[in-house]
Amino acid sequence: MNTTSPSGATTREKIIEAAASLIPEVGWGGVTSRRVAERAGVNTGVIHYHVGSIGELRRIAAVGRIRMFFLDRLGDALTQEDPSSAVEMILRSLCSGDSHDPELLLLYESLVAANRDDQLRTEIAASLSQFRQRLHDWFAEHGVARPLPAAVTLIAAMDGFLLQRTLDPDLDPAPLIDGITALVTRQPV
């Protein structure tokens, strides 16, 4: 049973959204069935019916948001023809919001939790692997001389830049952009 609310969201979607919004607010361990039920406007028992355990709910909510975070940054950028322009667009998109944006806080909470949750670590690693592969394929199609090192470096640089930016909100991405764009030079024709 997956009922749809008047807003169009199913009960399961409302529960997952509630959990995702709570992770940055109260931390990984603070996301409880009671809090999720209150936020989603459902009975606590409904959560376990639709999702299973609170641990599974946290994983589903976190991995879904992490995927969207990276997809949002890659999507528009990979419509560019020039790899350097795409890299700049991706890295500048990391500065578009507040360094304490709920999406970023959810990412950090999830990465910390992944150190203690093998399934979460596996699911996040699989998502990052898919993004690296997508970048690799795109770089290869656009003539980048070393597409795999460029893809691995870009994903790692995004993660590192985001972490540093939480500590230094005024961090300028220009030096990072210069360094990464040097990796995505096209092969001579």
C-alpha positions in Angstrom: 0.0 0.0 0.0 1.6 3.3 -1.1 -1.1 5.9 -0.8 -0.8 9.3 -2.4 -1.4 12.5 -0.4 -3.2 15.5 -1.8 0.2 17.1 -2.7 0.9 14.1 -5.0 3.6 12.6 -2.8 3.2 9.0 -1.8 3.4 8.2 1.9 6.8 6.5 1.3 8.1 9.6 -0.5 6.9 11.8 2.4 8.7 9.6 4.9 11.9 9.6 2.9 11.8 13.4 2.4 11.1 13.9 6.1 14.2 11.8 7.0 16.4 13.6 4.5 15.4 17.0 5.9 16.0 15.8 9.5 19.6 14.5 8.9 21.2 17.9 8.6 19.1 19.4 11.3 19.5 16.8 14.1 22.4 14.6 12.9 22.4 11.0 11.7 21.6 9.5 15.1 18.9 12.1 15.9 16.7 10.8 13.0 14.3 8.7 14.9 11.0 7.1 13.9 9.1 9.5 16.1 10.8 12.6 14.6 10.2 11.3 11.1 6.6 10.5 11.8 6.0 14.0 13.2 7.7 15.7 10.2 5.9 13.5 7.6 2.6 13.7 9.4 2.2 9.9 9.7 1.9 7.3 12.4 5.2 5.8 13.5 4.1 2.3 12.5 3.6 3.5 8.9 7.3 4.2 8.6 8.3 0.6 9.3 5.6 -0.6 6.9 6.9 1.5 4.0 10.6 1.5 4.7 11.6 -1.1 7.3 14.1 0.0 9.9 15.1 3.5 10.8 18.6 2.6 9.6 17.3 1.6 6.2 15.3 4.8 6.1 18.4 6.9 6.8 20.3 5.1 4.1 17.6 5.5 1.5 17.2 9.2 2.3 20.9 10.0 2.4 21.9 8.1 -0.8 19.0 9.6 -2.7 20.0 13.1 -1.7 23.7 12.5 -2.4 22.9 11.2 -5.9 20.8 14.3 -6.6 23.5 16.6 -5.3 26.0 15.2 -7.7 23.6 14.8 -10.6 22.5 18.4 -10.2 26.1 19.6 -10.5 27.0 17.3 -13.4 23.8 17.6 -15.5 24.1 21.1 -16.9 27.9 21.0 -17.0 28.0 17.9 -19.2 26.0 19.7 -21.9 29.0 21.9 -22.6 31.3 21.0 -25.5 34.5 22.2 -23.9 35.8 20.0 -21.0 37.4 23.0 -19.3 34.1 24.9 -19.3 32.4 21.8 -17.9 34.9 21.5 -15.1 34.7 25.2 -14.3 30.9 25.0 -14.2 30.9 22.0 -11.9 33.4 23.5 -9.5 31.7 26.9 -9.4 28.4 25.2 -8.7 29.9 24.1 -5.4 30.0 27.8 -4.4 26.4 28.7 -5.3 25.0 28.2 -1.9 25.8 28.6 1.8 28.6 26.5 3.0 26.2 25.2 5.7 23.5 24.3 3.2 21.4 21.4 4.3 22.5 19.4 1.3 26.1 19.7 2.3 25.4 18.9 5.9 23.5 15.8 4.9 26.5 14.8 2.7 28.9 15.2 5.7 26.6 13.5 8.2 26.3 10.6 5.7 30.0 10.3 5.1 30.7 10.2 8.8 27.9 7.6 9.3 29.3 5.5 6.5 32.4 4.8 8.6 30.2 2.8 10.9 27.6 1.5 8.4 29.0 -0.9 5.8 25.8 -0.9 3.7 25.7 2.9 3.6 29.4 3.0 2.7 28.8 0.5 -0.1 25.8 2.5 -1.5 27.7 5.8 -1.4 30.7 4.2 -3.0 28.6 2.8 -5.8 27.0 6.2 -6.5 30.4 7.9 -6.6 31.7 5.1 -8.9 28.8 5.8 -11.3 29.6 9.5 -11.3 33.3 8.8 -12.0 32.4 6.5 -14.8 30.0 9.0 -16.3 32.7 11.7 -16.1 35.2 9.3 -17.6 32.9 8.5 -20.5 32.1 12.1 -21.1 35.8 13.1 -20.9 36.7 10.3 -23.3 34.0 11.4 -25.8 35.2 14.9 -25.6 38.8 14.1 -26.4 40.4 14.4 -22.9 43.9 12.9 -23.1 43.6 11.0 -19.7 39.9 10.7 -18.9 40.1 8.3 -15.9 42.6 10.4 -13.9 40.6 13.5 -14.8 37.4 11.9 -13.6 38.8 10.5 -10.3 40.6 13.8 -9.6 37.5 15.9 -10.2 35.2 13.8 -7.9 37.9 13.8 -5.2 38.5 17.6 -5.7 34.8 18.3 -5.3 34.7 16.4 -2.0 37.8 18.1 -0.7 36.7 21.5 -1.8 33.3 21.1 -0.1 34.9 20.1 3.1 37.4 23.0 3.1 34.6 25.4 2.2 32.7 24.5 5.4 35.8 25.6 7.3 36.5 28.6 5.1 33.3 29.8 3.4 35.2 32.4 1.4 37.4 29.9 -0.3 37.9 30.8 -3.9 37.6 27.9 -6.4 39.8 29.6 -9.0 43.0 27.8 -8.1 41.3 24.5 -8.1 39.6 25.2 -11.4 43.0 26.1 -12.9 44.5 22.8 -11.6 41.7 20.6 -12.8 41.2 22.2 -16.2 44.9 21.5 -16.9 44.0 17.8 -16.5 41.2 17.9 -19.1 43.2 19.2 -22.1 42.1 17.6 -25.3 44.3 15.1 -27.2 46.0 16.6 -30.2 44.2 15.8 -33.3 
